Amino acid sequence: SVGDGGLVRPVYRVQDEGRVVVTITVSPEGRVIATSINKRTNTVNTELREAAEAAARNTKFNAVSGPDNQSGTITYYFKLK
């Protein structure tokens, strides 16, 4: 589960919309150790993609017992400002 502070919000300056799905790998300590853009992403805008990946990398999760990494996705919806 997401740790203190919740999901980090992406920072972006472009006027564009889209959905970016980021696949994440989280260490047992709760650190995001790997990210990639998931095929369910519907935008080719590189700034939105980079902002989503950066936000995902900076999100902290609660620690879990055991030696195995956990994986999942975070979906970011970008709307025109």
C-alpha positions in Angstrom: 0.0 0.0 0.0 1.0 3.6 -0.5 3.1 5.0 2.4 2.9 8.4 4.1 2.3 11.3 1.8 0.3 9.3 -0.7 0.9 9.1 -4.4 3.3 11.8 -5.7 1.5 14.1 -8.2 3.3 14.5 -11.6 4.7 18.0 -12.4 4.2 19.1 -16.0 3.7 22.2 -18.0 2.3 21.1 -21.4 -1.3 21.6 -22.5 -2.2 18.1 -23.3 -4.4 15.3 -22.1 -4.0 11.6 -21.8 -3.6 8.5 -19.7 -0.2 7.3 -18.7 0.0 3.8 -17.0 3.4 3.2 -15.3 4.4 -0.4 -14.4 6.4 -0.3 -11.1 8.6 -2.7 -9.2 8.7 -2.0 -5.4 11.4 -3.4 -3.1 10.3 -5.0 0.3 11.5 -1.7 1.9 8.8 0.2 -0.1 11.1 1.9 -2.6 10.2 2.0 -6.3 13.2 0.4 -8.0 12.0 0.1 -11.6 9.5 1.9 -13.8 8.3 1.5 -17.4 5.5 2.8 -19.5 2.7 0.3 -19.8 1.1 -0.5 -23.2 -2.3 0.8 -21.9 -0.9 4.4 -22.1 -2.8 6.4 -24.7 -0.5 9.4 -25.2 2.8 9.7 -27.0 3.6 13.0 -25.3 7.1 12.5 -23.9 6.7 15.2 -21.2 3.6 13.5 -19.8 5.3 10.1 -19.9 8.4 11.4 -18.1 6.4 13.3 -15.5 4.4 10.2 -14.7 7.5 8.0 -14.4 9.2 10.6 -12.2 6.2 10.8 -9.9 6.0 7.0 -9.7 9.7 6.7 -8.8 9.3 9.2 -6.0 6.2 7.5 -4.4 7.0 5.6 -1.2 5.1 2.4 -0.3 4.8 0.7 3.0 7.4 -2.0 3.8 6.4 -5.7 3.5 7.9 -8.7 5.2 9.7 -11.1 2.9 12.5 -10.9 0.4 10.4 -10.5 -2.8 9.8 -7.4 -4.8 6.2 -6.5 -5.6 4.9 -5.2 -9.0 1.9 -3.3 -10.1 0.8 -0.2 -12.0 -0.1 3.4 -11.3 -2.4 5.2 -13.7 -2.1 8.9 -14.1 -4.8 10.9 -15.9 -3.7 14.2 -17.3 -6.3 16.9 -18.1 -5.9 20.3 -19.7 -5.3 23.0 -17.2 
